């Protein structure tokens, strides 16, 4: 079943980030919600059978701090197997559940093999910027555009003017199509209050008032949460033979691809946020490319916990920018 408690999983994400002593100390804000340290129940997979492993996972989820929320559809929950066995292959359905969901988009390329729509910087502003200073194209309006600049118009930059991360070669977007999930993703960002804002009376911009980049990060962190929590289950249980691990790493590697374009920055605050996003995106890809985690557990786990922490810090940064007027 695809039904799963996303709020529980993200709470696990917040808790694990704050509880790890090996995670890098980031100068960015840390969310207050990371102070709720939930201890996941660890079990030795070599000493337990399948039912005991499954029970341990359920117990660890019960230990996580929970918020009042109904179950939401998510991409995955690790099918628990005996990690000492090499014979328990995942079914096609189970493999699909481990994938981060995407939606297909129309190719951004024209018949000549180049990005179909091309504009100068002046044209894109004059023709498409709205009264709020925002340039936005929906997915069905081909938001990937080439922007021509330079004194002789000899510089071309491929730019994403949508509000979702888009894989231009894969022709897919990391998008939420359910309004309820969008609201849940937005509320999760609002729950990641950075330290400098704690105790203040905050007035956040609504999701509709968020920039393309703020929206894109909001949706991406919601979508990646189940993947990081599935990895957390493997790390906590030392289940490095689990058949799910290669699939999870493959998904993270895809997120680090240079052909996966975040929404372009369009405000002064977006510029810094974009740099933060690129750094975290690179870490997702680095974790996904990690070779032989079983033989290099200490290094893998150090990187893994750092990725979780920086993903949380990214959520806190979006929380901060949403508290500011554009």
N, C-alpha and C positions, 0 to 999 in steps of 0.2 A: 504494500500500500504506500501511496505517496504522502499520506497524511502524517504530519510530524510536528512536534512542538518547536517552532522556530524560535520563539522567545526563550525557551529553555536552552536551546543550542547557543544563542548569542550570549545569554548569561554565562554559559560555560566559556565562551570566548573571552568575555570580560574578566571572569574570575581567573582563568589560566594565565592571562597576560599579567595581572597584578601579582600573582603568586610566584612567578618564576624569577629566581635570583640571577639566572644567567642571562636574562634578556638585557639588551643594550639600554642604557639610560638615555632617553630622548629628550632634547631640550623643549620639544613641543608639550602641549598640555596633556595631562593624563586624566581620563574620565573618572568621575567619582564612583561610578558603578563598578570600577575595577577593584574597589576596596572590599567588595563582598567576596571573600575568598571561599570558594566551595571546593572541598577536597574530594577529588574523584577517587573512588574505590579501586585500588590496583589489585590485580590478581595474577598469579603466575600461570600463564597459559599452558605450560608444560605439565602442571599438576592438576589441571581441571578438565572436566569433560565439557561438551558443548552446552549443556544446560547450566552449568555453574558459570561459564563465561557470560552467557546471556543474562543470568541473574545479576552478575557483578555490574554489567553495563546498566541495567535497569536501576540498581541501587545508586550508582554514581549519578544518574540523571535525577533521581529523587533528592539527592543531596544538594543540587544546584538551587540557587535562589530563583524563584519563579515570580512572574508578574501575571496579573489577571489578564488572560488572553485565551481565545479559543484556538484550537489547532489550525495551522495554516499549511497549505500545500508547499512542500519543499522538494529539492531534487534527490535527497538521499538519506538513508540510514544504513549503516553497515550491516549486512547480513552476518550474524555471528556464526563463526565456524570454529572447529578445533584447529588452532593455529599450528599445531605440530603435524598436521596432515597435509600432504601434497595432493590429495585426491578430491578435495571438496572444491570443485570449480564453481564459479558463480554462474547463475543462469543469465541469459540475455537480458531478462527483465531487471535482475539485480544490477547488472553492469550499467544499464541505462539509468537506473535510479541514482547511481553514483556520479553521473555527469551533471555539470552545471547547466541548467536549461538556457537555451538561446532561441531566438526567433529568426527565421530566414528573411532576408531582405533582397530587394532587386539589386542586381549588380550595379556598382557605381561607375563601371567602365563603359565607354562608348565603343562603337564598332572599330575605331582605330586603336583600341587597346589602352587609351588614356582615360583619366577621369572625365566623365561626360561633361560636367558643368565647370566652366572656368570663368573667373571674375577678377577684375583688378580690385585693389583694396578700396578705391573710391566707389566703384560700382556696387560692391557688396554692401557698403554702408548706406549709400544713397537709395538703393532699390529695396533692401530687405531689412534694415534696422527699424525696429518698432519704436513707439514713443517712450518706452522704458530703456532704450539703448541696447536692446537685445536682438541678436540675429538667431533665428531658430527655424529649422526645417524638420518636419516629422519624418519618420522612417520611410513612409511611402512617397516622400518628396525628394528623396536622394540627398540626404544631409552632407554627404562627402563632396566637398568642392575643392577645386584647385584655385589658390589665390596667387595672382601674379603681382610681383612687386619688383622694386629695384629701379634705378635710374633709367635703365634701358628695358625694363620689364623682362629681365632675364632670370629672375628668381621665381621658382614655383614651389609652393608649399601645399601639400594635401592636408585639408583641414576638416574636422568633424564639427558641423554646426547642429548636430542633434543633441539629445540629452541622455544618450546611452552609449556605452562602449561598443565600438563597431569593429569587427574583423573584416577588413576590406578584401582580403583574398578568400576568406572562408564565406564571405557574403552572409554574415550573421551578426545579430546584435544581442547584447546582454540586457534584455528588456523585461520589465514587469508589465503584463497586460491586464492584471486584475487590480482594480482600484483598492480593494481591501488590502492586498499585499503592499501596494504603494504606501498606504497610510501606516501600515505596520512598520515598513522600512523607515519612514519619516519619524515615527515615534521612537524607534530604536536609536536614531541619531540624536534626538532630543534628550534621550536618557543618558547619553555619554557626555555629561557635563564636565568640561575641563576644570582644573583646580582653581584657576583664577576667577571663575564665574560662580563658584559655589557660594551659596548664601545670598546671592543677588536676586532681585526680582527681574526676570528676563522677559523680553518681548521678542519672540522669534518671528522672522519672516515665514510665511506659509510655504508649503511645498510649491504651490503655484507661483510664488514670488521668488523662489530659489533660482539661481543661475543654472544654465545647462550643466556646468561642471558639478555643482552641488547636487543636482538631481542624479547625475550619472554615478557619482560616488555613493550616494545614498542607496541606489538600486544595486550597485555592484557589491557593497559590503553585506547587504541582505542576501544576495545570491551566493556569496562565497562562504558565508557562515557555516552551512552544513558540511562543506568540504573540510574546513578547518576543524570542526568538531569530530568528523570521522577520523581525521588524522590524530586528533587528541586521543581517541579511543585506542588507536593502534599504539601510540607512544606510551600511554598510561599502562597498557596491558602487555607491552613489549611484544606485540603481535606482528613482527616484521615479516613473517611468512604469509600474512593475510593476502588473499588474492585481490583485495580491493586496493591495496597500496599502489601498485603501478598505475591504476586508473586515476586515483586521486592526484598523483604526481603529474600525470599527463595533463590533467585539467589545469593544474597550477602552472605548468610550463606554457600552456596556451595563453594564459593570462599575461605572461611576461613577453609575449611575442611583439616585435616592433611593428607588426602590421595590425595590432589591436589598438585602435585609436581612441583615447579618451575624448570627451567633449572639449572643445577649444576654450581657453580662458578668455573672458570678455570684460572683466573688471579688474581693478587693482588688487583686490583680495584674491581673485581667481588666479592671478599670476603666481603668488606664493603657494596657494593650494595646489596648483598644477604641478609645481616642482615637488611638493610633498607626495602627490599622487604618483608621479613618475618614479620616485624612489621606492615607494611601496610596491608598485607594479613590477619593478625590477627584482625586488626580493621575492615576490610570488614566483616569478620565473626561475630565479636561482634555486629556490626550494624544490620546484618541480624538476629541475635538471640534476638534482643531487643523485649521485651514483652510489649504489649499494648501501642504503641506509642501515641494513642489518649489520654489516661489517664495520660501519663507522657511526655507531649509535650516538656517541657523545657529541660529535660534530653535528650530526643531523638534528638531534634534539635541541642543541643550542640555537641553531638556525631556525628551527621550527618555532620555538618559544619567542624568538626575536620577531619573527614574522607576525605571530599573533599579537604581540605587544604593539608593533608598529601599525598593524591594521586597526587596533583599538585607538591608538593615538590619532590616526587619520580620521576616524569617526568623531573624535573630540574636536579636531580642527574644523570639521564641517559644522559641528555644533556651534563653535565659536563664530564662524563666519555668518551663520544664519542669525546670530544674535545682533549682528551689525547691519545698519542700513547700507544700501548700495549707493 
